[in-house]
Amino acid sequence: MPHQAGRSWPHGRRQLVATLAWLRLCAIGGQLVTIAFVAQVLGLAIPVTRLLAAIAVLALFNLLVLWRLRQKSAMAGWEPVVHIAIDTLVLGYLLYLTGGASNPFVSLLVMPITLAATALPLRSVAIVATLAVATYLLLMRFSVVLPEVSDAGSSGLFFNLHLTGMAISFAITAGMLGFFIARLARALRAQQAEVEHERVRALRDEGILAIATQAASTAHELNTPLSTIRTLLAELARENSTSATLQADFKLLIGQADRCRDILRELVKVGSNQLAGIAEWISVAELCAATRDSFSLLRPEAEASFTIDEEVGARRIAVVPALQHAIVNLLNNAADASLANGDARVEMTARADGDILEIQVRDHGRGMRAASAAASGFGFQTTKHDGLGLGLALANATAERFGGTLNAVAAAGGGTRQCLRLPLPRLDNPPHEH
């Protein structure tokens, strides 16, 4: 996947700076509690004034960071590095005032390196690591020695406090390492899933393009024999005008031939409009009416009911032919499912859900298996013995083209409900093919 400019994987600079601000607030609170405990409970003569001054500087810096996060301008690449460097220097100064490298919390210098490694480029990580190591080396040479515990009279108590501090430092380090590594692994899994999704979608779109190319050629080749069939059917109907039964059959065949001719013409129209990026401005109600008419001609045996919310019905949207075909495909699949279960009912509803146009197509069939529902639309799959697996793939491709989704869920009372959700703002500005 292409790397987006101004972003660092697995999240952007702004997200990293926000995480640092949140951790900084937690650190300030923990440092204040620690200073109060050491000075008041243990009675150690630590330089409280200088420690509080350093924490106040860190708090003031965090306020500036929070203000920066409210600005809409993009974060520069150097900003997270500077923030981590300031945190490292302030932590180093606090450690300098409280025993230096002998302070049990000195291992917290690893945290800036961890944060940088999860989100910043290698060069930035190297800078942060160098600063942390340099800080540690300086603390080994320069520091303010901690005084003995008052009223203790024993080095054992001081050693136990040191071990307790090491345990707390280890717990903080382990928790933060676990948290950030887990988040890194989750981001990696999400990226791998997205790559796989894009691969499957690309394969599906490749197949659709190949089928579209073949369909254009087939439409041209079928036009002549279809015209011949239509002419012969009309002549046969005239020659057998006395037979009512044959007349009904001829009428049905002529209607189907006309329907095939209309489909071929529509196929050419769709291709021309697709290449030119032409969309027709109609209301949602007109779209549903045109869909109903097409479906009635295609499947006269189905008992279709259409329900349109009045508010969304009057909304005018830009409709490309592919969208109507996608809805007809869903209705056709629903009719197949219902009829296979001995039920001819098919239901379609159109309503608005905020700024989303939601079109639901419900059948009264046996329902889809969970695996089939999860995979529907990503490949040319079918559960029908004479199906091609194109309907859902084409419908799903159209939904994605408009930034929408197509989901299949079990309907209450049996059957399946296909839910096509399309953002209305995208229908106001339909995508174009270039």
N, C-alpha and C positions, 0 to 999 in steps of 0.2 A: 504494500500500500504506500502511496506517496507520503512523504513526511511533510506535514503542514508547516509552513513558515511561521515563525514566532511561537512555536510550541515545542515542548520537550516531553519525551515519552516517559511514563505513561500518562502524565497530565501536564497542563500548561504551567507557565511561569507564575501566572496569577494564582492558580490553585496551590502551588508550592509556597508562595509568599503568605497566602492565607493560612496554610497549615503551620508555617513557622510562627505566625502571629498568635495562633491558638496555643501552640506549645510554649511560646514565650510567656503568655499569661499564666499558664500552669507552673512554669519555672519560677516566675516572680512570686507566686503564692507559696510554693514549696520553699523557696529561699527565705522568705520572711518568717515562715513557721520554724525553719531550722535555726535561724539566728535567735529568735525568741527562746527556743528550747535551750540552746547552748548557753546563752547569756543569762537567762533567768532561772532555769531549772538546774543546769549543771554548774552555773556560776563561773564559767570560764571568762577570763578578761580578754575578750576578743575586741578588735577595733570596730565597734558597732557603727559609729558615725560614718566611717569610710565605706563599710559594707552597705549601709543604707543608701549612701550617696551613689554607689555603683548601681544598686537596684533601681534607684530613682531615674538614673540616666537610661537604664534599660526600659523602664516603664514609659518614659518620655519618647524614646525611640519607637516603642510599640504603638503609641498614639499616632505618631507620624505615619507608621506603616498602615494603620487602620484608615487614616485619612487617604493615603495613597490608593488603598484598595477601593475606595469609593469613586476614584477618578476612572473615567472610561478609556483613557489612553492606554495603549498596549505596554506591557512590561518589557523593559530592555533586558537583554541577555545578562548584563552585569549585575542587575538588581538583586536577584536571589543570592548571588555569590557575596555581594557586599553585606546583605542581611546576615548570612551565615557567619561571615567574618566578624561582624560586630558581636554576635552572640558568643562566638569563640573567645574573642578578646575580653569581653565582660566576664565570662565564666573563668577565664584564666586569671583575671585580676582578683576575683572572689577567692579562687583557690590560693593565689599568692598571699592573701591576707589571712588564710586559715590553714597554713601548714604546707602549702605547695604540693609536691608530688606525694607526700605522706598522707595527704587528705584522702579518705576512702572514696570520696566522690570524684576523684581525678579521672576515673574511667568514663565519666560522662563526656569527656572530650571526643569519644568515639562517635557520639550521636551526630555532630555536624557532618562527619564523613558519610555516615549512613544516609542522612537526608539528601546530601548531594548526590550520592551514588544512585539513588532511586529515581532521580529526576533530571539531573544536569549532565551536560556533555563531559567526556573524559577529561578535557582540559580544565574545566571548572572543578571537577572532583580532585584533580591533582593539586590545584591551588588550595582547596580547602584542606586536603590531607596534609600538605606541606605546612600550612599554618597551624593545624592541630598538633602535629609532631613537634614543630618549633616551640609551641607554647609549652608542651610537656617537658621538653629538654630544658627550657628556661626555668620551669618550676622546680626541676631537680637541682638547679644551681642557686636560684634566688627564691626566697619565701620568708614569710613571717612565721616563726616557730610558735606553735600553739602552747599555751601554758598548761601546767598540770591541773587536774581536777581538784578544786578546793574541797577541803574537809574529807578527802578520800583517804589519804595516807597510804595509798596502795597503787602500784602501777598496774595491778590486775584489772581494776575497774576501768582504767583508761584503755587497756588493751581490749577489754570486752566491748567498750564503746566503739573502738576502732573496727572490731569485727562486725558489730551491728551496722555501722555505717557502710562497710563493704557489702554486707548482705542487702541493705537497702539499695545501694548503688547497682549491685548486680541485678536486683529485681527490676529496677527502672530500665537498665540497659537491655535486659532480656525481653521485657515487655515491649519496648519500643522497636527493638530489632524484629521481634515476631510480628508486630503490627505492620511495619513497613514492608517486610518481606512478603507477608501474606497479601498485602495490597498490590505489591508488584506482581506476584503470581496470579492474582485475580485479573489484573489488567492484561497480563500476557494471555491468559485463557480467553478473555473477552476479545482480544485482538485476533487470536487464532480462529475463534468462532466467526468473527466478522470476515476474515479472509476466506474461510470455507464457504460462508454465505455468498460472498461476492463471486467465488469460483463457480458455485452451483448456478447462480443467477446468470453469469456470463455464458455458461454452457447452455442454459435454457434459452437465452436470447439468441445465441448462435443457431440453435435448432429452429427457433421461430423465424429467423431471417432466412434460413435455408428453405423452410416450408413456404414462406411468403414468396420467395423467388420462384419456386416450383409452381405455386398457386397462380402466379401471374401468367406463366407459360401455359398452364393447364386451362385457365380461363379463356385464353385466346384460342386454344385448340378446340375447346368444347362449344364455342359459340356456333360454329357451322352445323355440327351434328344436332345440337339442341334445336336450332331453327328448323332443321329438317323434321325432327320428331314432332315439333309443335305443328308444322304444316300437315303432316300425315295424320296426326290425331284429329285435327279439324276436319279433314276429308273423311276419315272413318266415321266421325260423329254424324256427318251429313248423310253418309250412305246407310247408316243404321239408325235413322231418326225415329223409326217406329218402335224401337225397343227401349222402354223406359229404364230397364235395368242397365243396359249398355250405355244409355245416355248419361246416367248418373256416374258410371265408371269413367266414361270419356271426360265428363266435366271435371272429375277429380284429377285425372291424369293431366288434362290441359292446365288446370290450376297449378299442379305441381311443376309442370314444365315452365309455366310463366314465372313461378316462384324461383326456379333455377336460373332463368334468364335474368330476373331481378337481382339475384345473388351475385351473378357474374358482373352485372353492371355496377352493383354496389362495391364489389371487390375492386374494380378499376377505379371507381370514385374514391374509395378509401385510400388506395395507393397514391392517386394524384394529390388528394388533399394532404396526405401524410408528408409527401415530399415538399409540398408548398407550405406546410404548416398552417393550413386553413382550418379554422374552427367556426362553428355556427353558433350564434348567440340565440339561445332559446331558454324558456323557463324550465324549471325542474318538472313541472306538470306536463309540459309539451314533450320533454324527454321520455317521461314515463308513458305517455300516450303513444308515442312513436314505437317505443319498446313493446308495448302491449299489442299494437297492430302487427309488428313483425313476428312476435311470438305466436299470435293467433293464427297467422298464415302458416307458420312453420309447424306448429303443433295444435291443430284444431281439436284433437281428442282430449287435450288437457283442460281442466277447469281452473282457470287462473283468476285470482282476485287481486286487485291492486288498491292499496291504501296510501294516500299521499297527505302528509301534514299540510294544512292550508298555508301556514306561514312560509314554509320552505318551497311550497309548490309555485308560488308567485316569483320566487327568486330567479333572476336570469343569470345563466352561466354560459361559458364558452365550451361547447361540446364538440369534440372531434369524433369522427365515426367509430373509432376504436372503442370509445367508452360505451356507446350503445351496443356494439357487438359483444362487449364483455358482459353486460347485463343479460343480453339474450342468451349467451352461453350458460350463465348461471341458471336462468329459467329453464333452459333445455335440459341441463343436468338434473334439475329438480324434478322436471316432468318424467325423465327416465326413471329416477329413483321411486317416485310415487307410483307410476304405472307398474313397475316391477313388483310392487307390494300390493297391487290390486286396488290402488287408490289414485284417482286422477287429479286430486287437488294440489294446486301450487299457489303459494301466497307471496306477494311482494309488498313491502312497505318502504316508504321514503320519508325520512324525518331529519330534523336538524338537531345535532347535539353540540351546542355552542357554535363554533365556527367550522364544524364538521358535518358534511352531508353523509348520512348513514342510510344505505340501501340494504335491506335484508330480504333474502330469498329463502323461503322455507318450503321443504318438501315433506311428504308423509310416507317416506320410505322406511327402510329397516335401520337407517342411521349409518354413519361412517365409523369404522374402527379408529381407535386413537392414533394408531400409526399412520393411517391414511389421511386423517385430518391434519396431523402435524406436517406431513410431507406434501399436502396438496398445494399445487401452484408452483412447485419448484422444478418439476420435471414433467415429462409426458407420461404420466401414470394414469391408469384407469382401473376401476373395479368392474367395468361392464365387459361382457364377453365380446361385444362388437364395437367397443369404444376405441378411440385413438389417443385419448389422454391429452387432447389439445385444449379443451374448454377451460379448465382451471388454470393451466399454464398461461394461456393468453389473457385471462381475466386478471390473474395475479400480476403479470407483466404490465398491464394497463394501470392497475392500482398503484404499482411502484412508480410508474412514469409520472403520475400525478402526486407523488409523495404520500399516497394512502396505503391502506392495508386491506388484506382479504383474509378473514378467519372463518373457520368452520367450527361450530359448536353443536352439541346435542340439543335438540329442541324439546321443550316440555311436552309430554304426551307422545313422544316418538318422532322419528325423522331427524333431519339435519337443518340447521339454520346457517346459511352463508351470509356473512356480514361484510359488506364493502363500505369502507370508511374513506372519504375523500375530503381533504381540506378545501373549504370553499374559497379561501384566498387564491389557491392554486388554480381553481376552476375559473377564477376571474382573470388569471394570467396563464393560459394553458402553455405547456412546454412545446417547443418547436424542434423539429429535426433539422439538423444542418448538414 
